[in-house]
Amino acid sequence: MDVLEAIKKRKSIRKYLDVPVEWDKVGKILDAGRLSPSAGNVQDWRFIVVTDPGLRKKIAEASLKQYWMEQAPVFIVVITELEKIRKHYGLRGERLYAIQDCAIAATSMMLAAQSLGLSTCWVGAFEEGMIQELLGMPDNVRPQVILTIGYADEDPEPTYRYPLEHITLLNGYGGNARKIKDFGKVFWDHNIVGRAVESTKKTVKDIEKVTRDKRQEHTSKIKKFFKNLVKKKK
Ligand SMILES: Cc1cc2nc3c(=O)[nH]c(=O)nc-3n(C[C@H](O)[C@H](O)[C@H](O)COP(=O)(O)O)c2cc1C
């Protein structure tokens, strides 16, 4: 699954099947977090994998009693080591980069999970102090995001998004900046690129099929040839 497909297919899932998540998939998801960019490459994050049912229940309780969370077999709690980012970037590091770094890592992990056939929900509503206590975190280590991960047991309708025309401005916010009304015209390649990607994918598939068929044809020809040769020798 390519990244655009993962972005399009992802939805917050709050009902999970009672099926464990394979460890190799958890590893791939964590690696997507590890490979994410961070301010100055400080990598001020840590990822706590939570599988213990008792702990999951307590975390759900600490997340303003969002008990649906418990069903997800895996949580990844993304935390930030404030001291690390503060040392490099002071207040801006603490107030902005720490949050952004963890958000990027969590987003990469969400999309990786999606591409592996798993579902997630981003949970931001929790009592920080309670999570810190449950996971043995000192004061200067802050929980930023809890991701629930598992196999979906629901298929909710996609939530509404404003159209691009509504949220995109050209060359600024106020003054001379203008809204882009006709996206098809202005971003002419917006659609063309999408279509080109789809048609390239189809072509690659077609080529693969033709190559496979040809290979089979050649293999059976060679087999026939050697069979005849053996027959003649006899
Ligand atoms: C910063 C942030 C905090 C969130 N916190 C919660 C939460 O505590 N509980 C929850 O059920 N969903 C939470 N969500 C999920 C949003 O409700 C969801 O992403 C949004 O409604 C759009 O729906 P979708 O993810 O299905 O596209 C959070 C999402 C973000 C980005």
The ligand as a Gaussian input file, in Angstrom:
#p B3LYP/6-31G(d) Opt

LIG

0 1
 C       -4.473000      15.384000      18.872000
 C       -5.569000      14.352000      18.766000
 C       -6.191000      13.899000      19.912000
 C       -7.181000      12.913000      19.823000
 N       -7.717000      12.386000      20.967000
 C       -8.650000      11.431000      20.884000
 C       -9.149000      10.799000      22.065000
 O       -8.727000      11.066000      23.167000
 N      -10.105000       9.856000      21.921000
 C      -10.595000       9.467000      20.694000
 O      -11.465000       8.603000      20.645000
 N      -10.121000      10.043000      19.552000
 C       -9.159000      10.995000      19.614000
 N       -8.638000      11.540000      18.459000
 C       -9.135000      11.092000      17.143000
 C      -10.004000      12.164000      16.467000
 O      -11.227000      12.248000      17.111000
 C      -10.166000      11.764000      14.974000
 O       -8.917000      11.690000      14.360000
 C      -11.027000      12.779000      14.218000
 O      -12.333000      12.782000      14.706000
 C      -11.082000      12.474000      12.719000
 O      -11.580000      11.159000      12.482000
 P      -10.727000      10.044000      11.727000
 O       -9.446000       9.841000      12.495000
 O      -11.575000       8.814000      11.721000
 O      -10.436000      10.543000      10.355000
 C       -7.606000      12.458000      18.550000
 C       -6.957000      12.917000      17.402000
 C       -5.943000      13.834000      17.511000
 C       -5.211000      14.249000      16.255000

